[in-house]
Amino acid sequence: MNQDPEKHPTLEEYSTFFSFSFQDLLKLSQRDRGIYNTLFYNRLDEYNKLVSILRNAKSRGENILITGDAGKGKSSFVYKLIFDQEFLNKENLYCVVVDYREASNKDHCLMKFIDQMQKYFIDIKSPIHSLIENNPDNITKNLHLLQNYILDIDVNLLKKHLLIFLDDFDYIEENLFPFLENFLGFASNSNLTILLSARPQLYTAIDTYDNRFAIYFTRDVQRIKIKSMCAYKLLSKRLATLLVKDESNPFKHVADILLNKRNPYSELMKKYGVKNFEELNKFNLPLKNDFFNFMSQITNGNYREIFDIAHDSILYILDNYNKLETIIEEVDNVKVEKKVLTNEHVLELFCDDDSKFKECYKRVYKIINLHEYRSKNKNSLFYNTLQAIKIFEQTNDDFYNALRKLGHSPENVDKAITILKNKSHRLIIPNKIMPSKNLNDSVIYNTFRTTEKGDYYLTNITTWPEYIERFGHCGRSIKEVI
């Protein structure tokens, strides 16, 4: 960055810096795969289990299932091992990655897989010569040829055991099983190992759909469950590690100023006794545990989204440092002042008023209170719209007429649908169990990520009486008028 060294970084530069710091680990690894060794955090037990399974993969002929919720780090966990070329060479393993999100469409995904399989056979000095031109019309034919080739080949010629990693198949919204069936012939072959990464929804869909799929992908397999990690420590480690004083660091100039020039961030570092890059490794973000609980609720524990929110929150700290609450903590019998974000600050961070935020760090997520945005007769627009989408499945005259009976105009309904389609939005429900004059201070927030049809939301609030019992009344249900 070409900048006068005496000038402070702009908020936009801070934003660029922190965006880099909190990128997805896989994206960061594209710059330097060795970054995994530094940033890979607290998955030692699961990692050792996967290593043990793969060491015996060739003799056992078992497939592997990695499960965990969205954003829990399943892909990063597997890639940590895939990037370990020394381990792969030592154990005579060869990995082919089928990442659905990296492909433009299903055909493209399968053609990339065919190319990788062809390269595998070339690399082990047993090339397959029967494949025809790799184009969309020949996909099925080529897959069958590959399946038969690896089934019939002399196992002694398979000098490296093949590991096929199926990743991000959760993003296949339509015709999942016809697509997954392309890999069924490989999954049933003991000459290779299928490694599937799946969220609970995908796991359940496969496990209950058809025994053919369940046996080879979810049941008779080795399983590893990726559990939640402490977001507080994860964020601290990510930030501290990337603020490395290194000439090759593309943000070195900004990083130097963060610690060495007088600015809100360097002042914040001093409050924590951080005087240099080495001490930065001991630094914890100036956020109370309540904030991390709140972030986890908003994001359903998705680490990628927690990073996004942490990015916005740190920039909020920089811009509002003097307004933050100061607390006194005792560390090693020494009282230390720390600046923290309160729940009130967090709500301000995600409020509706865009004018409070500079364009360079416009918030990523928007929180919508289900008890707000009601019609004149006190009926919840968002809840009713979600129910109507679920009941009618498409927007038609009956859909709009039912909502109109509850006081919701078609214009407002369309606005609500636009908001609900945005996957970065969250609905929050104040819990009636904790009434408070100051809602921001003591309310418990129950949050749900919504989709266009509201499936996730509506499966968590199964009945209207249950909703009233748990969260209090926010108007009539659309079920009462249809």
C-alpha positions as CSV (number, residue, x, y, z in Angstrom):
1,M,0.0,0.0,0.0
2,N,1.5,3.3,-1.0
3,Q,0.9,5.6,1.9
4,D,2.7,8.2,4.0
5,P,4.1,6.3,6.9
6,E,3.1,9.1,9.3
7,K,-0.5,8.8,8.3
8,H,-2.9,6.4,10.1
9,P,-4.5,3.7,8.0
10,T,-8.0,4.6,6.9
11,L,-10.9,2.6,8.1
12,E,-11.1,1.1,4.7
13,E,-7.5,-0.1,5.0
14,Y,-8.3,-1.6,8.4
15,S,-11.3,-3.3,6.8
16,T,-9.2,-4.8,4.0
17,F,-6.7,-6.0,6.6
18,F,-9.2,-7.7,8.8
19,S,-11.1,-9.1,5.8
20,F,-7.9,-10.8,4.9
21,S,-7.3,-12.0,8.5
22,F,-10.8,-13.6,8.7
23,Q,-10.9,-15.2,5.3
24,D,-11.9,-18.8,5.0
25,L,-8.9,-21.0,5.8
26,L,-9.1,-22.7,2.4
27,K,-8.7,-19.4,0.6
28,L,-5.8,-18.3,2.8
29,S,-4.1,-21.6,2.1
30,Q,-4.1,-20.8,-1.6
31,R,-1.5,-18.2,-0.8
32,D,0.6,-20.5,1.4
33,R,-0.5,-24.1,2.3
34,G,1.9,-24.0,5.2
35,I,-0.5,-21.6,6.9
36,Y,-2.5,-24.7,7.9
37,N,0.3,-25.7,10.3
38,T,-0.1,-22.4,12.1
39,L,-3.8,-21.8,12.0
40,F,-5.1,-25.3,12.3
41,Y,-6.6,-25.2,15.8
42,N,-7.8,-27.8,18.3
43,R,-8.7,-30.7,16.0
44,L,-5.9,-32.9,17.1
45,D,-8.0,-35.9,18.3
46,E,-10.2,-35.9,15.1
47,Y,-7.1,-35.4,13.0
48,N,-5.3,-38.4,14.6
49,K,-8.4,-40.5,14.1
50,L,-8.5,-39.7,10.4
51,V,-4.8,-40.4,10.0
52,S,-5.3,-43.8,11.6
53,I,-8.3,-44.6,9.4
54,L,-6.4,-43.7,6.2
55,R,-3.4,-45.7,7.2
56,N,-5.6,-48.8,7.2
57,A,-7.9,-47.7,4.3
58,K,-6.4,-50.0,1.7
59,S,-6.7,-53.1,3.9
60,R,-10.1,-52.4,5.2
61,G,-11.8,-51.0,2.2
62,E,-14.1,-48.8,4.2
63,N,-15.5,-45.4,3.3
64,I,-15.4,-42.4,5.6
65,L,-18.0,-39.9,6.6
66,I,-17.2,-36.5,8.1
67,T,-20.2,-34.8,9.7
68,G,-20.8,-31.4,11.3
69,D,-22.9,-28.3,11.0
70,A,-22.4,-25.6,8.4
71,G,-19.2,-23.6,8.9
72,K,-17.8,-25.9,11.5
73,G,-14.6,-26.5,9.5
74,K,-15.2,-29.9,7.9
75,S,-13.5,-28.9,4.6
76,S,-10.6,-27.2,6.4
77,F,-10.2,-30.3,8.6
78,V,-9.9,-32.7,5.6
79,Y,-7.7,-30.3,3.5
80,K,-5.3,-30.1,6.4
81,L,-4.5,-33.8,5.7
82,I,-4.8,-33.5,1.9
83,F,-2.2,-30.8,1.9
84,D,0.2,-33.0,3.8
85,Q,2.0,-34.4,0.8
86,E,4.6,-36.0,3.1
87,F,1.9,-38.1,4.8
88,L,0.2,-39.0,1.5
89,N,3.5,-40.2,0.0
90,K,4.4,-42.1,3.1
91,E,1.1,-44.0,3.2
92,N,0.9,-44.3,-0.7
93,L,-2.3,-42.3,-0.9
94,Y,-3.6,-40.3,-3.8
95,C,-6.4,-37.8,-3.4
96,V,-9.0,-36.7,-5.9
97,V,-11.2,-33.8,-4.8
98,V,-14.7,-33.3,-6.0
99,D,-15.8,-29.9,-4.7
100,Y,-19.3,-29.1,-5.9
101,R,-19.0,-25.4,-5.1
102,E,-15.9,-25.1,-7.2
103,A,-17.7,-26.2,-10.3
104,S,-20.0,-24.1,-12.5
105,N,-22.6,-26.9,-12.8
106,K,-23.1,-30.6,-12.3
107,D,-21.7,-31.5,-15.8
108,H,-18.6,-29.4,-15.2
109,C,-18.1,-31.0,-11.8
110,L,-18.3,-34.5,-13.3
111,M,-16.0,-33.7,-16.2
112,K,-13.4,-32.3,-13.8
113,F,-13.6,-35.5,-11.8
114,I,-13.1,-37.6,-15.0
115,D,-10.0,-35.6,-15.8
116,Q,-8.6,-36.1,-12.3
117,M,-9.3,-39.8,-12.5
118,Q,-7.5,-40.1,-15.8
119,K,-4.5,-38.2,-14.3
120,Y,-4.5,-40.6,-11.3
121,F,-4.1,-43.7,-13.6
122,I,-1.4,-41.9,-15.6
123,D,0.5,-41.0,-12.4
124,I,0.4,-44.6,-11.1
125,K,1.7,-45.8,-14.5
126,S,-1.5,-47.6,-15.4
127,P,-3.2,-45.3,-17.9
128,I,-6.8,-46.0,-19.0
129,H,-7.1,-45.9,-22.8
130,S,-10.8,-46.6,-23.3
131,L,-12.1,-43.2,-22.3
132,I,-13.8,-41.2,-25.0
133,E,-13.9,-37.4,-25.5
134,N,-14.7,-35.7,-22.1
135,N,-17.8,-33.7,-22.9
136,P,-21.3,-33.5,-21.4
137,D,-22.7,-36.1,-23.8
138,N,-20.1,-38.7,-22.8
139,I,-20.1,-38.3,-19.0
140,T,-22.2,-41.4,-18.1
141,K,-20.2,-43.6,-20.5
142,N,-16.8,-42.4,-19.2
143,L,-17.9,-42.8,-15.6
144,H,-18.9,-46.4,-16.3
145,L,-15.6,-47.1,-18.0
146,L,-13.7,-45.7,-15.0
147,Q,-15.7,-47.7,-12.5
148,N,-15.1,-50.9,-14.5
149,Y,-11.4,-50.2,-15.0
150,I,-10.7,-49.7,-11.3
151,L,-12.9,-52.7,-10.4
152,D,-11.1,-55.1,-12.8
153,I,-7.6,-53.8,-12.6
154,D,-4.9,-56.0,-10.9
155,V,-4.7,-54.5,-7.3
156,N,-0.9,-54.7,-7.5
157,L,-1.0,-52.0,-10.2
158,L,-2.8,-49.6,-7.9
159,K,0.5,-48.3,-6.4
160,K,-1.3,-45.5,-4.6
161,H,-4.6,-46.1,-2.8
162,L,-7.2,-43.8,-4.2
163,L,-9.1,-41.4,-1.9
164,I,-12.0,-39.6,-3.5
165,F,-13.1,-36.6,-1.4
166,L,-16.7,-35.5,-2.0
167,D,-17.1,-32.0,-0.6
168,D,-19.9,-29.4,-0.4
169,F,-22.6,-31.7,-1.9
170,D,-24.9,-30.0,0.7
171,Y,-25.1,-27.2,-1.9
172,I,-26.9,-29.4,-4.5
173,E,-30.4,-28.1,-4.2
174,E,-32.1,-30.2,-6.8
175,N,-31.7,-33.8,-8.0
176,L,-29.1,-34.7,-5.3
177,F,-29.5,-38.5,-5.6
178,P,-29.3,-38.7,-9.4
179,F,-26.0,-36.8,-9.1
180,L,-24.7,-38.8,-6.1
181,E,-25.5,-42.0,-8.0
182,N,-22.6,-41.1,-10.3
183,F,-20.3,-42.0,-7.4
184,L,-22.2,-45.1,-6.2
185,G,-20.2,-47.4,-8.4
186,F,-17.0,-46.0,-6.9
187,A,-18.3,-46.1,-3.3
188,S,-19.0,-49.8,-3.5
189,N,-15.5,-50.6,-4.7
190,S,-13.1,-51.7,-2.0
191,N,-10.1,-50.8,-4.2
192,L,-10.6,-47.1,-3.2
193,T,-12.0,-45.0,-0.4
194,I,-14.8,-42.4,-0.6
195,L,-14.5,-39.6,1.9
196,L,-17.8,-37.7,2.2
197,S,-18.3,-34.4,4.0
198,A,-21.9,-33.8,5.1
199,R,-24.0,-31.6,7.2
200,P,-26.7,-33.3,9.3
201,Q,-29.4,-32.5,6.7
202,L,-27.5,-34.3,3.9
203,Y,-26.5,-37.1,6.2
204,T,-30.2,-37.7,7.1
205,A,-31.3,-37.4,3.5
206,I,-28.9,-40.1,2.4
207,D,-29.5,-42.3,5.4
208,T,-33.2,-42.4,4.8
209,Y,-33.5,-42.3,1.0
210,D,-32.3,-45.7,-0.2
211,N,-30.3,-48.5,1.3
212,R,-27.9,-48.5,-1.6
213,F,-26.7,-45.0,-0.8
214,A,-26.9,-45.4,3.0
215,I,-24.8,-48.5,3.1
216,Y,-21.8,-47.0,1.2
217,F,-22.1,-43.3,2.3
218,T,-23.5,-43.2,5.8
219,R,-23.9,-46.6,7.5
220,D,-21.1,-49.1,7.0
221,V,-18.5,-46.4,7.1
222,Q,-15.9,-44.9,9.5
223,R,-17.3,-41.7,11.0
224,I,-15.8,-38.6,12.4
225,K,-17.9,-35.8,13.9
226,I,-16.6,-32.3,13.8
227,K,-17.6,-30.6,17.0
228,S,-17.8,-26.9,17.9
229,M,-14.7,-25.1,18.9
230,C,-14.3,-22.1,21.2
231,A,-15.0,-19.1,18.9
232,Y,-13.1,-16.8,21.3
233,K,-9.9,-18.7,21.0
234,L,-10.3,-19.4,17.3
235,L,-10.7,-15.7,16.5
236,S,-7.8,-14.7,18.8
237,K,-5.5,-17.3,17.2
238,R,-6.5,-16.2,13.7
239,L,-5.9,-12.5,14.3
240,A,-2.6,-13.0,16.3
241,T,-1.1,-15.3,13.7
242,L,-1.8,-13.2,10.7
243,L,-0.3,-10.1,12.3
244,V,3.1,-11.5,11.6
245,K,6.0,-9.1,11.2
246,D,7.2,-10.5,7.9
247,E,8.5,-8.6,4.8
248,S,6.3,-10.9,2.6
249,N,3.1,-9.9,4.4
250,P,1.1,-7.9,1.9
251,F,-0.4,-5.9,4.8
252,K,2.9,-5.4,6.6
253,H,2.7,-1.6,6.4
254,V,-0.7,-1.5,7.9
255,A,0.3,-4.2,10.4
256,D,3.3,-2.0,11.5
257,I,1.0,1.0,12.0
258,L,-1.5,-1.1,14.0
259,L,1.1,-1.7,16.7
260,N,3.6,1.2,16.3
261,K,1.6,4.3,15.5
262,R,-0.8,6.1,17.8
263,N,-4.3,5.1,16.8
264,P,-7.3,3.4,18.4
265,Y,-6.0,-0.1,17.6
266,S,-2.5,0.5,19.0
267,E,-4.0,2.1,22.1
268,L,-6.2,-1.0,22.5
269,M,-3.1,-3.2,22.2
270,K,-1.4,-1.2,25.0
271,K,-4.4,-1.8,27.2
272,Y,-3.7,-5.5,26.9
273,G,0.0,-5.1,27.4
274,V,0.8,-6.0,23.8
275,K,4.0,-4.1,22.8
276,N,5.2,-6.2,19.9
277,F,4.3,-8.9,17.4
278,E,5.6,-11.6,19.7
279,E,3.3,-10.6,22.6
280,L,0.4,-10.3,20.1
281,N,0.1,-14.1,20.3
282,K,-1.1,-13.8,23.9
283,F,-3.8,-11.3,22.9
284,N,-7.5,-12.0,23.2
285,L,-10.1,-10.0,21.4
286,P,-11.7,-7.3,23.6
287,L,-15.1,-9.0,23.6
288,K,-17.0,-10.5,26.5
289,N,-18.1,-14.1,26.5
290,D,-21.7,-12.9,26.1
291,F,-20.8,-11.4,22.8
292,F,-19.4,-14.7,21.5
293,N,-22.6,-16.5,22.7
294,F,-24.6,-13.9,20.9
295,M,-22.5,-14.4,17.7
296,S,-22.9,-18.1,17.9
297,Q,-26.6,-17.8,18.2
298,I,-26.9,-15.4,15.3
299,T,-24.8,-17.6,13.0
300,N,-25.9,-21.0,14.4
301,G,-22.2,-21.6,15.2
302,N,-21.0,-21.1,11.6
303,Y,-17.4,-20.1,11.9
304,R,-17.2,-18.4,8.5
305,E,-20.1,-16.1,9.6
306,I,-18.6,-15.6,13.0
307,F,-15.5,-14.3,11.3
308,D,-17.6,-11.9,9.2
309,I,-19.3,-10.6,12.4
310,A,-16.0,-10.3,14.2
311,H,-14.6,-8.3,11.3
312,D,-17.5,-5.8,11.6
313,S,-17.2,-5.8,15.4
314,I,-13.5,-5.0,15.5
315,L,-14.0,-2.1,13.0
316,Y,-16.8,-0.9,15.3
317,I,-14.4,-0.9,18.2
318,L,-11.9,1.1,16.2
319,D,-14.5,3.7,15.3
320,N,-16.2,3.9,18.7
321,Y,-13.3,3.2,21.1
322,N,-14.1,6.1,23.4
323,K,-17.7,5.0,23.7
324,L,-17.0,1.4,24.8
325,E,-17.6,0.2,28.3
326,T,-14.5,-0.2,30.5
327,I,-14.3,-3.2,32.8
328,I,-11.7,-4.1,35.4
329,E,-10.4,-7.6,35.3
330,E,-7.8,-9.2,37.7
331,V,-5.0,-10.9,35.8
332,D,-2.3,-12.5,37.9
333,N,-3.4,-10.5,40.9
334,V,-3.1,-7.3,38.8
335,K,-6.1,-5.2,38.0
336,V,-6.3,-4.5,34.3
337,E,-8.7,-2.1,32.4
338,K,-10.3,-3.6,29.3
339,K,-12.7,-2.2,26.8
340,V,-15.6,-4.4,25.9
341,L,-18.7,-4.5,23.6
342,T,-22.0,-4.7,25.4
343,N,-25.1,-6.3,23.9
344,E,-26.4,-2.8,23.3
345,H,-23.4,-2.1,21.1
346,V,-23.9,-5.4,19.3
347,L,-27.5,-4.5,18.5
348,E,-26.4,-1.1,17.3
349,L,-23.9,-2.9,15.0
350,F,-26.7,-4.8,13.4
351,C,-29.4,-2.1,13.4
352,D,-31.4,-1.0,10.4
353,D,-29.9,2.5,10.1
354,D,-27.2,2.3,7.5
355,S,-26.2,5.9,8.1
356,K,-24.5,4.9,11.4
357,F,-21.8,3.0,9.4
358,K,-19.3,4.1,7.0
359,E,-19.5,2.5,3.6
360,C,-16.2,0.7,4.0
361,Y,-17.5,-1.6,6.7
362,K,-21.2,-1.8,6.0
363,R,-22.4,-4.7,8.1
364,V,-22.7,-8.1,6.6
365,Y,-25.7,-9.3,8.6
366,K,-29.0,-7.8,9.5
367,I,-31.0,-8.7,12.5
368,I,-34.8,-8.6,12.2
369,N,-36.9,-8.8,15.3
370,L,-39.9,-11.1,14.7
371,H,-42.0,-9.0,17.1
372,E,-41.5,-6.0,14.9
373,Y,-42.8,-5.2,11.4
374,R,-46.4,-6.0,12.3
375,S,-49.6,-5.0,10.5
376,K,-51.9,-2.5,12.1
377,N,-53.8,-5.3,13.8
378,K,-50.6,-6.5,15.4
379,N,-49.8,-9.5,13.3
380,S,-46.2,-10.5,12.5
381,L,-45.4,-9.9,8.8
382,F,-42.3,-12.2,8.8
383,Y,-43.9,-15.1,10.7
384,N,-47.0,-15.0,8.6
385,T,-45.1,-14.7,5.4
386,L,-43.0,-17.7,6.3
387,Q,-46.1,-19.7,7.1
388,A,-47.8,-18.7,3.9
389,I,-44.7,-19.7,1.8
390,K,-44.7,-23.1,3.6
391,I,-48.4,-23.6,3.0
392,F,-48.9,-22.3,-0.5
393,E,-45.4,-23.1,-1.8
394,Q,-45.7,-20.3,-4.4
395,T,-46.9,-16.7,-4.5
396,N,-50.4,-16.7,-6.0
397,D,-53.7,-15.0,-5.4
398,D,-54.5,-17.4,-2.5
399,F,-51.2,-16.6,-0.9
400,Y,-51.6,-12.9,-1.0
401,N,-55.3,-13.0,-0.1
402,A,-54.6,-15.0,3.1
403,L,-51.9,-12.5,4.1
404,R,-54.2,-9.6,3.3
405,K,-56.7,-10.9,5.8
406,L,-54.1,-10.4,8.5
407,G,-53.4,-6.8,7.4
408,H,-50.3,-7.5,5.2
409,S,-50.3,-5.7,1.9
410,P,-48.8,-7.4,-1.2
411,E,-46.1,-4.7,-1.3
412,N,-45.1,-5.4,2.3
413,V,-45.2,-9.2,1.7
414,D,-42.9,-8.8,-1.3
415,K,-40.5,-6.8,0.7
416,A,-40.5,-9.5,3.4
417,I,-39.9,-12.2,0.9
418,T,-36.9,-10.3,-0.5
419,I,-35.5,-10.1,3.0
420,L,-36.2,-13.7,3.8
421,K,-34.4,-14.8,0.6
422,N,-31.3,-13.0,1.7
423,K,-29.3,-15.7,3.5
424,S,-27.3,-13.2,5.5
425,H,-30.4,-12.0,7.4
426,R,-31.4,-13.4,10.8
427,L,-34.8,-13.4,12.6
428,I,-34.5,-12.9,16.3
429,I,-37.2,-13.7,18.8
430,P,-37.1,-12.0,22.2
431,N,-37.6,-14.6,24.9
432,K,-40.6,-13.7,27.2
433,I,-39.0,-15.5,30.1
434,M,-36.6,-12.5,30.6
435,P,-38.7,-9.3,30.5
436,S,-36.7,-6.2,30.9
437,K,-37.2,-2.4,30.7
438,N,-34.0,-2.2,28.8
439,L,-34.4,-5.0,26.2
440,N,-30.9,-4.7,25.0
441,D,-29.3,-5.6,28.4
442,S,-31.0,-8.8,29.4
443,V,-33.0,-10.4,26.6
444,I,-32.2,-13.9,25.4
445,Y,-32.3,-14.1,21.7
446,N,-33.4,-17.2,19.9
447,T,-32.2,-16.8,16.3
448,F,-32.9,-18.8,13.2
449,R,-31.4,-18.7,9.7
450,T,-34.1,-18.5,7.1
451,T,-34.3,-19.7,3.6
452,E,-36.8,-18.7,0.9
453,K,-39.3,-21.3,2.1
454,G,-38.5,-20.8,5.7
455,D,-38.0,-24.5,6.2
456,Y,-35.3,-24.3,8.9
457,Y,-37.3,-21.7,10.8
458,L,-40.6,-23.4,10.7
459,T,-39.2,-26.8,11.7
460,N,-37.9,-25.2,14.9
461,I,-41.3,-23.6,15.7
462,T,-43.5,-26.5,14.9
463,T,-46.9,-25.3,16.1
464,W,-48.4,-21.9,16.9
465,P,-49.3,-22.9,20.5
466,E,-45.7,-23.9,21.0
467,Y,-44.6,-20.6,19.7
468,I,-46.9,-18.6,22.0
469,E,-45.8,-20.8,25.0
470,R,-42.1,-20.3,24.3
471,F,-41.9,-16.7,23.0
472,G,-45.1,-14.9,23.6
473,H,-47.8,-13.8,21.2
474,C,-47.0,-11.7,18.2
475,G,-50.3,-11.7,16.4
476,R,-52.6,-14.2,14.7
477,S,-51.3,-17.2,12.8
478,I,-52.1,-17.4,9.1
479,K,-53.5,-20.9,9.8
480,E,-56.4,-19.2,11.5
481,V,-57.6,-17.5,8.3
482,I,-57.2,-20.3,5.7
